[in-house]
Amino acid sequence: MTSASLPESSPPANPAAPSSDVPLTGRSVFMVETVAAGVAVRPAFLTEDGRFLDLPAVFPDLSYAMAQIDELRRLLGAHFAQAAQVGAQVIAAQAAANPSDASPAADRESLAKAA
């Protein structure tokens, strides 16, 4: 069972309640997604046939749990880094689109020349 992250453009399939008489094989995963309020994380189960089910993650021992926490930490770091990069690109695009918005240093220079 390995943690996994899904791209934002690929939402999970509609979760279905597993039938109690059919054994499931697959792995626990973390569904990590960047949202307006931050980064959302929820445990799920990825079946071998590619279905995502809303089931809790199961950690059979402390060593495995700590490895999964480390993987979740890596996933969260990657999502926040990506969000910061997108934010910087948006700010740069806005600055390029509005060249009339001068920096404070440029404002001081233009005021000094006018005086």
N, C-alpha and C positions, 0 to 999 in steps of 0.2 A: 504494500500500500504506500503510494508515494503521493505527496501533495502536488497539486497541479493548478495552474491558473488558466482561465479561459480568456480569449480576446474579448474586448467589449462588444465587438460586432457580432459575436456568436453567442447569443443568449442560450441558456440551457433549454432543452426540450421540456415540454410540460411534464412536471414530475407526476408520476403515477404511484399510487399506493401498491407496494409489492404484494403479490399473492402469498399467503402464508404457506401454501402447499408446494410452491416452486422455489427451490434454492437459488439464491443469487450468487453470482461470482463476479468479482470486479475489485475495486479498491476505493478507499475513502479518499476524497479530494477536498481541497479548499476552493470554493468559488470566490475569486478575488476580482473585484470590479471597481473602477474609478467612478464615483458618483459626484454630484454637485457638492455634497456635504463633506466629502473626503473619500475614503476607501472602505468599501463594504466587504465583509468576509463572512461566509457561511459554510459550514461543512455540508458535504453532499456525498453521494455514492455514485461512482461511474461504473456501470455494468459493462461486461465484456462486449455486449452488442451496441454500446455507445449511448445508452440512456442514462440521464442524470436523475437520481432520486433524492428527495429531501430526507436524508437519514443522518443521524449523528455520526461523527467520526469516532472510531473505537481504537483505543490505544492499549494493546495487550500488556505492555510493561513500560517502566520508566524510561529505559533507553530509547525505545521506539518513540515514545511521546516527546522526548527532548529532541530527537532528530526531526520530527514533524514540526515542532515549534521553531527550530532553526530554519527549516524550509519555508515556513510561513513568514518568518522575519525577512528572508531573502525576497519573497514575493512582494511583501509590503514595501520594502525598500525600492524595488523595481517600479512598482506602480506610482509611488510618490515621486520618484525621479522622473518618470515619464510625464506625470502631471506638471511638474515644475518646468520641464523642457517645453511642453505645449504652452504653458503660461508665458514663458519668456518669448516664444515665437509670436504669440498673440500681441504682446506688448510691443515687440519690434515692428510687427506689421501695422499696428495702430500708429506708431511714431512715424513710419515711412508714409502712411496715408495722410498724415496731418503735419506737414513740414512747417506750418505756420506756428505750431506750438514750440516756441523757442525755449531753450534751457535757461535757468536762472542766470548763469554766467553770460549768456548772450544778451539777456535783458539788461544786465548791468552795463555791458559794453555799449549797447545802443543808447542807454540813458546818458552815459558819460559823453558820447559823441554829440548828443543833442544839447548838452549843457554848455 
